Amino acid sequence: MVGVGVVTDAQRGPTPAGEVDTGPVETFVPVQDAYADFARYAAGESPCLEAWARAVAADPEIQGWIATLPLIKQQPNLVFAAARWHDVPAPGPYGALRDALLGDDAAGGAIRATIMARSTQTNEVGRLATLAPVLGLIQQSSGRPLALVEAGASAGLCLFPDRWRYRWHHEGGTESRPGPAGRVLDCAVTGNPPLPTSAVEVAWRAGIDLNPLDVRDPDAMAWLAGLVWPEQDDRRTRLAQAIGIARDDPPYLVRGDLLEELPDLVHEAAGHGHPVVFHSAVAAYLEPEDRGRFHALMSRLVADGACSWISNEGPQVLPGITATGPVLPAGSALFVLGLDGRAVAWTHGHGRSLTWLSPDLAGRVLHRQG
């Protein structure tokens, strides 16, 4: 994940946090609330993690153990992944997780050490199916190949939207775009998004992260695979494919602080194509005041014509963007997809669905860029 140097060392722990995959779950809340929120997010996606999270939310003793971790390390997916890394079975009973956590300190603290040393830098490439229509629209409106800059890039697996085939499923059937055999991203579509008619052209790609991962590091990639929810074999297969793509063409990744490094990286991108800054499930792990600083920075860059900006975050993370669209259904676990600071769609956290909100967006963007 990105960072802005505001979370204290005591909160962060010894290793910077990575891009996380807890969806629209608020980070800086009490343990009970965080795990109850995660249970709602995991419902229908991972019966095991949903059950574990609900049980934690009702278990004061486990909440107490988790509360001894630095705030940024209390994330449900991180705690669960660390337990699984140390052979807690998943799918499996909550009792095994509970025993492992409560007995960890006496057993040498291996789970705690993994939580402190690792982060949830998930790199879910399935989200590209929800980003591709906006990327295509930006390319059409700018008339130039794209120079991608991902904030919170982790291993940079989402920097390759041009290396996948897409299938968008809607009421009228299925629309496909050509791509490599076997590398397919599926997405259920509602509304009328500007589905691209050809692959986006990427001239340059780069990412920024406090702790970028090397796709050639087997241990780091094994950890990414361990972060995939236990029942989701399709995501594990997709992750392996994405790692293979990135290993063939390792992306340019900058280690550093988002608010300090991003403007220079956007300037560098401009020498290669039309700069596009994008991020998914990243800004949630900035402290609230720094989310505002990030929003202000991106708004300035967009207003200056320096780049386009695609955001894909939980609705409470960048409320100024969420407020430009309709109110989400009560209890929704969807992300808000934004373009240049305005809500254009609601998306599933792993890219499984896209609900388009802006029927006239294409015309407005083309007019603005024309």
C-alpha positions in Angstrom: 0.0 0.0 0.0 0.9 3.6 -0.2 1.7 5.7 2.9 2.2 9.4 3.7 4.5 9.1 6.8 1.7 10.0 9.2 0.9 6.6 10.8 3.2 6.3 13.7 5.9 3.6 13.9 4.0 2.0 16.8 0.9 1.8 14.7 2.6 0.6 11.6 4.9 -2.1 13.0 8.3 -2.9 11.5 7.2 -3.4 7.9 5.1 -0.9 5.9 1.5 -2.0 5.2 0.6 -3.2 1.7 -2.3 -2.8 -0.5 -5.1 -4.4 1.3 -8.1 -6.5 0.2 -10.7 -6.0 2.9 -13.0 -4.1 0.5 -15.1 -1.2 1.8 -14.2 -2.0 5.4 -13.1 0.9 7.5 -9.6 0.4 9.0 -9.4 2.8 12.0 -12.3 1.4 14.0 -12.6 -1.0 17.0 -11.7 -4.6 16.4 -15.3 -5.8 16.9 -16.6 -3.4 14.3 -13.9 -4.1 11.8 -14.5 -7.9 11.9 -18.3 -7.4 11.8 -17.8 -5.3 8.7 -15.5 -7.8 7.1 -18.0 -10.6 7.8 -20.6 -8.6 5.8 -18.1 -8.1 3.0 -17.1 -11.8 2.9 -20.7 -13.0 2.8 -21.4 -15.0 -0.3 -17.7 -15.0 -1.2 -16.0 -17.0 1.6 -18.1 -19.0 4.0 -15.0 -19.7 6.1 -13.8 -16.2 6.5 -17.3 -14.9 7.0 -17.8 -17.4 9.8 -14.4 -16.6 11.3 -15.0 -12.9 11.2 -18.5 -13.2 12.8 -17.1 -15.3 15.5 -14.3 -12.9 16.2 -16.8 -10.0 16.4 -18.6 -12.0 19.2 -15.4 -13.2 21.0 -14.0 -10.6 23.5 -11.0 -12.7 24.3 -9.8 -12.9 20.7 -10.6 -9.2 20.2 -8.3 -8.5 23.1 -5.5 -10.5 21.5 -5.9 -8.7 18.1 -6.0 -5.3 20.0 -2.5 -5.9 21.2 -1.3 -5.6 17.5 -0.5 -2.2 16.0 -3.6 -0.6 14.6 -2.7 -1.1 11.0 -2.0 -4.8 11.7 -5.4 -5.6 13.0 -6.9 -6.1 9.5 -9.0 -9.3 9.3 -7.5 -10.6 6.1 -4.0 -10.1 7.4 -4.7 -11.9 10.7 -6.5 -14.7 9.0 -3.8 -15.1 6.3 -1.1 -15.2 8.9 -2.9 -18.0 10.7 -3.4 -19.9 7.5 0.3 -19.4 6.7 1.0 -21.3 9.9 -1.2 -24.2 9.0 -4.6 -23.3 10.5 -6.9 -25.1 8.2 -9.2 -23.1 5.9 -11.9 -23.9 5.2 -11.9 -25.1 8.8 -13.5 -24.5 12.2 -13.3 -21.3 14.1 -12.0 -23.2 17.1 -8.8 -24.1 15.4 -8.2 -20.4 14.6 -9.0 -19.4 18.1 -6.7 -21.9 19.7 -3.9 -21.0 17.4 -4.2 -17.2 18.1 -4.6 -17.6 21.9 -1.8 -20.1 22.1 0.6 -18.3 19.7 2.6 -16.3 22.2 3.3 -19.3 24.4 4.2 -21.3 21.2 6.9 -18.8 20.2 4.8 -16.1 18.5 5.1 -17.3 14.9 1.7 -16.0 13.8 2.3 -12.6 15.5 5.7 -12.3 13.8 4.2 -13.0 10.4 1.5 -10.4 11.0 4.1 -7.9 11.9 6.4 -8.8 9.0 3.8 -9.1 6.2 1.0 -7.1 4.7 -2.0 -7.8 2.6 -0.7 -6.6 -0.8 -3.2 -8.7 -2.7 -3.0 -7.3 -6.3 -6.4 -8.5 -7.4 -6.2 -8.4 -11.2 -9.9 -9.2 -11.5 -10.6 -5.5 -10.9 -9.2 -4.7 -14.3 -12.5 -5.9 -15.8 -14.1 -2.9 -14.0 -11.3 -0.4 -14.8 -10.9 -1.3 -18.5 -14.0 0.6 -19.8 -12.7 3.8 -18.1 -9.2 3.2 -19.4 -10.6 2.8 -22.9 -12.6 6.0 -22.6 -9.6 7.9 -21.4 -7.5 6.7 -24.3 -10.2 7.5 -26.8 -10.6 11.0 -25.4 -6.9 11.8 -25.1 -6.0 10.3 -28.5 -2.7 9.0 -27.0 -1.5 5.7 -25.6 -1.7 5.5 -21.9 1.1 5.8 -19.4 -0.1 4.1 -16.2 0.8 5.0 -12.7 -0.6 2.7 -10.0 -0.7 4.0 -6.4 -0.2 1.1 -4.0 1.1 -1.2 -6.7 2.4 -4.1 -4.6 4.0 -6.4 -7.2 2.5 -4.4 -10.1 0.2 -7.1 -11.3 -2.6 -4.7 -12.2 -0.3 -2.7 -14.5 -1.1 -5.0 -17.5 -4.7 -4.3 -18.6 -3.6 -4.9 -22.2 -2.5 -8.5 -21.5 -6.0 -9.9 -20.7 -9.1 -10.9 -22.6 -12.4 -9.5 -21.2 -15.9 -10.9 -21.1 -18.6 -8.5 -19.9 -22.0 -10.2 -19.3 -25.2 -8.1 -19.4 -28.9 -8.5 -20.2 -28.3 -8.7 -23.9 -25.7 -11.4 -23.8 -21.9 -11.3 -23.5 -19.4 -8.9 -25.1 -15.8 -10.2 -25.5 -12.6 -8.5 -26.4 -9.8 -10.4 -28.0 -6.9 -11.4 -25.8 -4.5 -14.2 -25.0 -6.1 -17.6 -24.8 -6.7 -18.7 -21.2 -6.3 -15.3 -19.7 -9.9 -14.2 -19.3 -11.5 -11.7 -16.9 -15.3 -12.0 -16.5 -17.5 -9.3 -15.2 -21.3 -8.9 -14.8 -22.4 -5.5 -16.1 -25.5 -3.4 -15.3 -26.2 -0.2 -17.1 -24.5 1.0 -20.2 -20.7 1.4 -19.7 -18.5 2.4 -22.6 -17.1 -1.1 -23.2 -13.9 -0.8 -25.3 -14.0 -2.2 -28.8 -10.3 -3.0 -28.7 -7.4 -3.5 -26.2 -6.2 -0.4 -24.5 -2.7 0.7 -25.7 -0.3 1.0 -22.9 3.0 2.8 -23.7 4.5 2.9 -20.2 3.6 1.5 -16.8 4.9 2.2 -13.3 3.8 1.9 -9.7 4.6 3.3 -6.3 4.5 1.5 -3.0 6.1 1.7 0.4 7.1 -1.9 0.0 7.0 -3.0 -3.6 7.2 -6.8 -4.2 9.5 -8.5 -6.6 7.5 -11.0 -8.8 10.7 -13.1 -9.0 10.7 -13.6 -5.3 9.1 -17.1 -4.6 8.4 -16.3 -1.0 6.7 -13.0 -1.7 4.5 -14.6 -4.4 3.6 -17.6 -2.1 2.4 -15.0 0.4 0.2 -13.3 -2.2 -1.3 -16.7 -3.1 -1.9 -17.3 0.6 -3.9 -14.1 0.8 -6.5 -15.4 -1.6 -9.6 -16.5 0.2 -9.7 -20.2 0.9 -12.6 -21.2 -1.4 -11.6 -19.1 -4.4 -9.6 -21.3 -6.7 -10.5 -19.1 -9.6 -8.7 -16.2 -8.0 -5.6 -18.4 -7.3 -5.5 -19.4 -10.9 -5.8 -15.8 -12.0 -3.1 -14.7 -9.6 -0.7 -17.3 -11.0 -1.4 -16.1 -14.5 -0.8 -12.4 -13.5 2.5 -13.3 -11.8 3.6 -15.0 -15.0 2.7 -11.9 -17.1 4.7 -9.6 -14.8 7.7 -12.0 -14.6 8.0 -11.8 -18.4 8.0 -8.0 -18.3 8.8 -6.8 -14.7 7.2 -3.4 -14.1 8.9 -0.3 -13.0 8.2 0.1 -9.3 9.2 3.0 -7.1 9.6 2.6 -3.4 8.4 5.6 -1.6 5.7 7.8 0.0 2.7 8.5 -2.2 2.2 12.1 -1.6 5.9 12.9 -2.0 6.7 10.7 -5.0 3.5 10.7 -7.1 3.8 14.2 -8.8 7.3 13.4 -10.1 6.2 10.0 -11.3 3.2 11.6 -13.2 5.7 14.0 -14.8 7.9 11.1 -15.9 4.8 9.3 -17.3 3.9 12.3 -19.4 7.0 11.7 -21.6 5.6 8.4 -22.7 1.8 8.8 -23.1 -1.3 10.2 -21.4 -0.7 9.8 -17.7 -3.4 7.8 -15.8 -3.1 7.5 -12.0 -5.2 4.6 -10.6 -5.7 2.8 -7.3 -8.0 0.1 -5.9 -8.6 -0.6 -2.1 -5.6 1.5 -1.2 -6.7 4.9 0.2 -8.7 3.2 2.9 -5.4 2.6 4.7 -4.4 6.2 4.8 -5.5 7.9 8.0 -8.7 10.0 7.4 -6.9 13.4 7.2 -4.4 12.0 4.7 -7.1 10.7 2.5 -8.2 14.3 2.2 -4.6 15.4 1.3 -4.5 12.7 -1.3 -7.9 13.8 -2.8 -6.6 17.4 -2.9 -3.4 16.4 -4.6 -5.1 14.3 -7.2 -7.7 17.1 -7.8 -4.9 19.6 -8.4 -3.1 17.2 -10.9 -6.4 16.7 -12.8 -7.2 20.4 -12.8 -3.7 21.2 -14.1 -4.2 18.7 -17.0 -1.3 16.6 -15.7 -3.2 13.3 -15.6 -6.5 11.4 -15.5 -7.4 9.8 -12.2 -9.2 6.5 -11.6 -10.2 5.7 -8.0 -11.8 2.4 -6.9 -12.4 2.5 -3.1 -15.0 1.8 -0.5 -17.7 4.5 -0.3 -16.6 6.0 3.0 -12.9 6.3 2.0 -13.1 9.2 -0.5 -16.5 10.7 0.5 -16.2 13.6 -1.8 -16.3 11.2 -4.8 -19.0 9.1 -3.4 -21.2 12.2 -2.9 -21.2 12.9 -6.6 -23.2 9.7 -7.3 -26.4 8.2 -6.1 -26.7 6.7 -2.6 -25.6 3.1 -2.5 -28.1 0.5 -1.4 -28.2 -0.1 2.4 -25.7 -2.7 3.5 -23.9 -2.7 0.2 -20.3 -4.0 0.1 -19.5 -2.3 -3.2 -16.7 0.0 -4.2 -17.2 3.4 -5.8 -15.4 3.8 -9.1 -14.4 7.4 -9.8 -13.0 9.2 -12.8 -11.4 12.6 -12.2 -13.1 12.9 -8.8 -16.6 11.9 -9.9 -18.5 8.6 -9.3 -19.2 6.7 -12.5 -19.9 3.2 -11.3 -20.2 0.8 -8.4 -17.9 -2.2 -8.5 -17.5 -5.6 -6.8 -14.3 -5.6 -4.7 -12.7 -8.4 -6.7 -14.0 -7.2 -10.1 -17.0 -9.6 -10.5 -19.5 -6.9 -11.3 -19.8 -3.3 -12.6 -22.9 -1.1 -12.2 -22.6 1.9 -14.5 -24.0 5.2 -13.2 -23.2 7.7 -15.9 -25.0 7.2 -19.2 -23.7 10.5 -20.6 -20.1 10.2 -19.3 -18.5 9.3 -22.7 -19.9 12.3 -24.4 -18.9 14.6 -21.5 -15.3 13.3 -21.4 -14.9 13.4 -25.2 -16.2 17.0 -25.2 -13.9 18.0 -22.4 -10.8 16.5 -24.1 -11.8 17.7 -27.6 
